Amino acid sequence: MQRLFIVIITLAIIDSSLPCFAQESIKLPEPVINNDLMKALRDRSTYRNFNPRPLSRQTIAEVLWAGYGINNKKTGRRTVGTAFNMREMSIYVLTGEGGFLYNAEDHVLVQITGEDLRPIIATQDYAVSVPLHLVYVADNGLVMKQSPEWAHEIAGQFSIMHTGQIAQNIYLYCALNGLGTVIRNVVNKDDLGKKLGLHPNQRIIASQVVGYPEQ
Ligand SMILES: Cc1cc2nc3c(=O)[nH]c(=O)nc-3n(C[C@H](O)[C@H](O)[C@H](O)COP(=O)(O)O)c2cc1C
């Protein structure tokens, strides 16, 4: 009897110490998929079974523009914002024709090498023959120069956030345009960095492949 009394008192104390939350959950309305953005969000997914058919120049241009292109020519703002508007990110482009740097200001691909660097970066079987590999690179040197007091944060977490935004833009573009894509970890950064002529302050953060799905 005494034990039962102690249990009841203990339960009462625990119960009264709990914060008083509303008991009912709020049922949310279903999202209305009635525009392209909502459709792209609905269809976004990772894809790993690619057809090796090369992408057209138009498609490559749109992938790059969606990822990190200039969407306001007056201000130079991009499809992705960067901390302090630092724009420390670069996209390197690897295709069967070689390695290139995407110059967003002029919307051109600057050739760096004629060597097909995709085998260096592929590392996973499905990625070897994907026609387009993008490499996301942060310029820590630029960050140090422009904003030394924030360099640690930008070079650390911010550049990773910027990379995620670029990659997600491209995921959404692909979802809406019948393309497959995967963001990928880069394993052999040193080899690739040398082939792309990166300087010591440039840091490879991730890569992403884009191609047509195998039917
Ligand atoms: C930061 C990050 C790194 C990833 N790295 C790889 C990778 O190296 N190789 C790969 O095949 N998939 C990679 N993925 C894809 C994930 O496996 C995939 O997003 C996850 O399985 C969920 O699938 P979903 O994107 O279709 O929702 C990565 C995803 C993220 C966000």
PDBQT file of the ligand as one rigid body, heavy atoms in Angstrom, charges set to zero:
ROOT
HETATM    1  C1  LIG A 301      26.847  15.634 -49.318  1.00  0.00    +0.000 C 
HETATM    2  C2  LIG A 301      26.403  14.435 -50.128  1.00  0.00    +0.000 A 
HETATM    3  C3  LIG A 301      27.367  13.560 -50.606  1.00  0.00    +0.000 A 
HETATM    4  C4  LIG A 301      26.988  12.469 -51.392  1.00  0.00    +0.000 A 
HETATM    5  N1  LIG A 301      27.952  11.663 -51.913  1.00  0.00    +0.000 NA
HETATM    6  C5  LIG A 301      27.599  10.678 -52.755  1.00  0.00    +0.000 A 
HETATM    7  C6  LIG A 301      28.617   9.884 -53.403  1.00  0.00    +0.000 A 
HETATM    8  O1  LIG A 301      29.824  10.080 -53.222  1.00  0.00    +0.000 OA
HETATM    9  N2  LIG A 301      28.206   8.938 -54.261  1.00  0.00    +0.000 N 
HETATM   10  C7  LIG A 301      26.877   8.683 -54.509  1.00  0.00    +0.000 A 
HETATM   11  O2  LIG A 301      26.589   7.788 -55.318  1.00  0.00    +0.000 OA
HETATM   12  N3  LIG A 301      25.892   9.399 -53.918  1.00  0.00    +0.000 NA
HETATM   13  C8  LIG A 301      26.228  10.399 -53.060  1.00  0.00    +0.000 A 
HETATM   14  N4  LIG A 301      25.250  11.183 -52.488  1.00  0.00    +0.000 N 
HETATM   15  C9  LIG A 301      23.830  10.940 -52.814  1.00  0.00    +0.000 C 
HETATM   16  C10 LIG A 301      23.076  10.327 -51.625  1.00  0.00    +0.000 C 
HETATM   17  O3  LIG A 301      23.423   8.961 -51.508  1.00  0.00    +0.000 OA
HETATM   18  C11 LIG A 301      21.587  10.500 -51.870  1.00  0.00    +0.000 C 
HETATM   19  O4  LIG A 301      21.273  11.886 -51.831  1.00  0.00    +0.000 OA
HETATM   20  C12 LIG A 301      20.766   9.780 -50.805  1.00  0.00    +0.000 C 
HETATM   21  O5  LIG A 301      20.874   8.385 -50.960  1.00  0.00    +0.000 OA
HETATM   22  C13 LIG A 301      19.293  10.147 -50.828  1.00  0.00    +0.000 C 
HETATM   23  O6  LIG A 301      18.760   9.901 -52.113  1.00  0.00    +0.000 OA
HETATM   24  P1  LIG A 301      17.959  11.061 -52.892  1.00  0.00    +0.000 P 
HETATM   25  O7  LIG A 301      18.952  12.146 -53.222  1.00  0.00    +0.000 OA
HETATM   26  O8  LIG A 301      17.386  10.390 -54.102  1.00  0.00    +0.000 OA
HETATM   27  O9  LIG A 301      16.896  11.559 -51.962  1.00  0.00    +0.000 OA
HETATM   28  C14 LIG A 301      25.610  12.235 -51.664  1.00  0.00    +0.000 A 
HETATM   29  C15 LIG A 301      24.655  13.133 -51.160  1.00  0.00    +0.000 A 
HETATM   30  C16 LIG A 301      25.040  14.217 -50.430  1.00  0.00    +0.000 A 
HETATM   31  C17 LIG A 301      23.978  15.198 -49.964  1.00  0.00    +0.000 C 
ENDROOT
TORSDOF 0
